[in-house]
Amino acid sequence: MCQRTLTGPERALGPARALTLDAVNNIGNLYSTQGRLEDTETFLRTLVVIHPDSAYLEDIRSLKGYTCEELNVRDLVPSTDEAKYNVQYSVMADWSTLGKKLKKDVVRVRKALSTLTSDQVKKFVQDKTITLEGINQFRGTAKL
């Protein structure tokens, strides 16, 4: 039964759009997880979705009516322009994973992480790896 429910949007919209619909749904789930559902009860004036892929943003545009209704938003603005909206990247380490992996070096890495700039974190997102204090780190050991 669940599988049939999940394939419904994919049949109706195609696999790429179904993934986009899933991403929009994840935004709602994020609010729910954070205990902020009441925030969606009041109208947000504008929801800005920033993504580098224009095809992804076109899918967002095609789902504008659905998204605005589900998230209780008046307007949806897809954009690729991070600078216009002053996007800042930051990183927070998964210390339990890093502590097991790095042992005594975790203190040096903790200090180095706190000094990363937004541009360095953005490069980490793109490259999926970063070297801190001579130690190579991979995505999955930090939350962005």
C-alpha positions in Angstrom: 0.0 0.0 0.0 2.8 2.5 1.0 4.7 1.6 -2.2 1.6 2.4 -4.4 1.2 5.7 -2.5 4.8 6.7 -3.1 4.7 5.9 -6.8 1.6 8.0 -7.4 3.5 11.3 -7.7 6.2 9.7 -9.8 3.6 8.4 -12.3 1.8 11.8 -12.4 4.9 14.0 -12.5 7.8 11.9 -13.7 10.8 10.8 -11.5 12.5 14.2 -11.5 9.4 16.1 -10.4 8.6 13.4 -7.9 12.0 14.0 -6.3 11.3 17.8 -6.3 7.9 17.1 -4.6 9.7 15.0 -2.1 12.2 17.8 -1.4 9.2 20.2 -0.8 7.6 17.7 1.5 10.9 17.5 3.4 10.7 21.2 4.1 7.3 20.6 5.8 8.8 17.6 7.7 11.7 19.8 8.9 9.2 22.3 10.4 7.4 19.4 12.0 10.6 17.9 13.4 11.6 21.3 14.8 8.2 21.7 16.5 7.5 24.7 14.3 4.3 23.6 12.6 2.5 26.5 14.1 4.8 28.8 12.1 3.3 27.4 8.9 -0.2 28.3 10.2 0.5 32.0 9.7 1.2 33.1 6.1 4.8 33.5 5.2 5.0 36.2 2.7 7.8 34.6 0.6 9.6 31.3 0.5 12.9 31.5 -1.4 14.3 28.3 -2.7 17.9 28.6 -3.7 19.5 25.8 -5.8 22.2 25.8 -8.5 20.3 23.5 -10.9 17.9 25.4 -13.2 16.0 22.2 -14.0 15.4 21.7 -10.3 14.2 25.3 -10.0 11.9 24.8 -13.0 10.3 21.8 -11.2 9.8 24.1 -8.1 8.1 26.7 -10.3 5.8 24.0 -11.8 4.8 22.9 -8.2 4.3 26.5 -7.0 0.6 26.2 -6.4 1.0 22.9 -4.5 3.9 24.2 -2.5 2.3 27.5 -1.5 -0.9 25.7 -0.4 0.9 23.0 1.6 3.4 25.3 3.3 0.9 28.1 3.6 3.1 30.6 1.7 1.9 33.5 -0.3 4.7 33.5 -2.8 7.5 31.1 -3.9 10.7 32.5 -5.4 13.1 30.0 -7.0 16.6 31.5 -7.4 20.2 30.6 -8.1 21.5 33.8 -6.6 23.0 33.0 -3.1 24.6 36.5 -2.9 21.2 38.3 -3.3 19.8 36.5 -0.3 23.1 36.6 1.7 23.4 32.9 2.1 26.0 32.0 4.7 27.4 28.4 5.1 28.3 27.0 8.5 29.4 23.6 9.7 28.7 21.7 12.9 30.7 18.5 13.5 29.3 15.1 14.5 31.6 14.9 17.5 30.8 11.4 18.5 31.9 10.1 15.0 34.9 12.4 14.9 35.9 11.6 18.4 36.1 7.9 17.7 37.9 8.5 14.4 40.4 11.2 15.5 40.9 10.4 19.2 43.3 13.1 20.6 43.4 15.1 17.3 39.7 16.0 17.8 40.7 19.1 19.8 42.8 20.5 16.9 40.0 19.8 14.4 37.4 21.4 16.7 39.4 24.5 16.9 40.0 24.5 13.1 36.3 24.0 12.3 35.4 27.1 14.4 37.6 29.3 12.1 36.1 28.2 8.8 34.6 30.9 6.6 31.4 30.6 4.7 33.3 30.3 1.5 35.4 27.4 2.9 32.3 25.6 4.1 30.7 26.1 0.6 33.8 24.6 -1.0 33.6 21.6 1.4 30.0 21.1 0.3 31.1 21.1 -3.3 34.2 19.0 -2.9 32.8 16.7 -0.2 36.2 16.8 1.5 38.3 19.3 3.5 41.7 19.1 5.2 41.9 20.5 8.8 45.1 20.6 10.7 46.5 18.1 8.2 43.6 15.7 8.7 41.3 14.9 5.8 37.6 15.1 6.6 34.7 13.8 4.5 31.0 14.8 4.4 29.0 12.7 6.8 31.1 13.7 9.7 29.7 17.2 9.8 26.3 18.8 9.5 26.0 21.8 7.2 
